[in-house]
Amino acid sequence: MNNAPAASGKRPLHPLAVLALAIVLPGSGQVFNGEPFRGLIFLFFMCLLGAFTILTAGPEVSIVGRLAGGLFVYAISVFDAYKKAKIRYEVWRYSATKA
């Protein structure tokens, strides 16, 4: 876990703001949490699994079904960004009350 904001005293971005950014732009939540490589990994697997399910789904499958792999990774990335932001924010808040 990246504790740089907690150690330096700089306030991290609010978890709900990170959640909104992660919903709007996939992978950006991880970037705002200070983990850009993790965001790129999520983006890569979103594209990879989305393309895989498009190529393997039958013609009768809806667009949601065709993109199911990418949407699954997208949902995990949004949850991950919020969870990490919440932890960073609470660590910062706890360290601010101790100082």
C-alpha positions as CSV (number, residue, x, y, z in Angstrom):
1,M,0.0,0.0,0.0
2,N,1.2,3.5,-0.9
3,N,1.3,5.5,2.4
4,A,3.1,8.5,0.9
5,P,0.2,10.9,1.6
6,A,-0.2,9.7,5.1
7,A,3.5,10.0,5.8
8,S,3.9,13.5,4.2
9,G,0.7,14.9,5.8
10,K,-0.8,15.7,2.4
11,R,-4.5,15.0,2.2
12,P,-5.4,12.3,-0.3
13,L,-8.3,12.6,-2.7
14,H,-11.7,11.8,-1.1
15,P,-12.8,8.2,-1.8
16,L,-16.1,9.2,-3.4
17,A,-14.2,11.5,-5.8
18,V,-11.9,8.6,-6.7
19,L,-15.0,6.4,-7.2
20,A,-16.6,8.9,-9.6
21,L,-13.3,9.2,-11.6
22,A,-13.0,5.4,-11.7
23,I,-16.5,5.0,-13.0
24,V,-16.1,7.7,-15.7
25,L,-12.6,6.8,-16.9
26,P,-11.5,3.2,-16.4
27,G,-8.1,2.9,-14.6
28,S,-8.0,6.5,-13.5
29,G,-9.0,5.6,-10.0
30,Q,-5.7,3.7,-9.6
31,V,-3.8,6.6,-11.1
32,F,-5.3,9.0,-8.6
33,N,-4.4,6.6,-5.8
34,G,-0.8,6.8,-6.8
35,E,-0.7,3.4,-8.6
36,P,-0.5,4.2,-12.4
37,F,1.0,0.8,-13.3
38,R,-1.9,-0.9,-11.6
39,G,-4.4,1.2,-13.6
40,L,-2.7,0.3,-16.8
41,I,-2.8,-3.4,-15.9
42,F,-6.6,-3.1,-15.3
43,L,-7.0,-1.3,-18.6
44,F,-5.0,-3.9,-20.5
45,F,-7.1,-6.8,-19.1
46,M,-10.3,-4.9,-19.7
47,C,-9.5,-4.6,-23.3
48,L,-8.1,-8.1,-23.6
49,L,-11.0,-9.9,-22.0
50,G,-13.5,-7.6,-23.7
51,A,-12.0,-8.5,-27.1
52,F,-11.8,-12.1,-26.2
53,T,-15.5,-12.3,-25.3
54,I,-16.5,-10.3,-28.4
55,L,-14.6,-12.9,-30.6
56,T,-16.0,-16.0,-28.8
57,A,-19.6,-14.9,-28.2
58,G,-22.2,-16.2,-30.6
59,P,-24.2,-13.9,-32.8
60,E,-27.3,-14.2,-30.7
61,V,-25.6,-12.8,-27.6
62,S,-26.4,-9.2,-26.6
63,I,-23.8,-6.5,-26.5
64,V,-23.5,-6.8,-22.7
65,G,-22.8,-10.5,-23.1
66,R,-20.2,-9.8,-25.8
67,L,-18.4,-7.4,-23.5
68,A,-18.9,-9.4,-20.3
69,G,-15.1,-10.1,-19.8
70,G,-14.2,-6.4,-20.1
71,L,-17.2,-5.3,-18.0
72,F,-16.2,-7.7,-15.3
73,V,-12.7,-6.3,-15.0
74,Y,-14.1,-2.8,-15.1
75,A,-16.3,-3.5,-12.1
76,I,-13.4,-5.0,-10.2
77,S,-11.2,-2.0,-11.0
78,V,-13.9,0.4,-9.8
79,F,-14.2,-1.5,-6.5
80,D,-10.4,-1.7,-6.2
81,A,-10.0,2.0,-6.7
82,Y,-12.6,2.9,-4.1
83,K,-11.3,0.4,-1.6
84,K,-7.7,1.6,-1.9
85,A,-8.8,5.3,-1.7
86,K,-10.9,4.6,1.4
87,I,-8.0,2.9,3.1
88,R,-5.6,5.7,2.2
89,Y,-8.1,8.3,3.3
90,E,-8.7,6.6,6.7
91,V,-5.0,6.1,7.3
92,W,-4.5,9.8,6.6
93,R,-7.4,10.8,8.8
94,Y,-6.1,8.6,11.7
95,S,-2.6,10.0,11.4
96,A,-3.9,13.5,11.3
97,T,-5.8,13.0,14.6
98,K,-2.6,11.5,16.2
99,A,-0.4,14.5,15.3
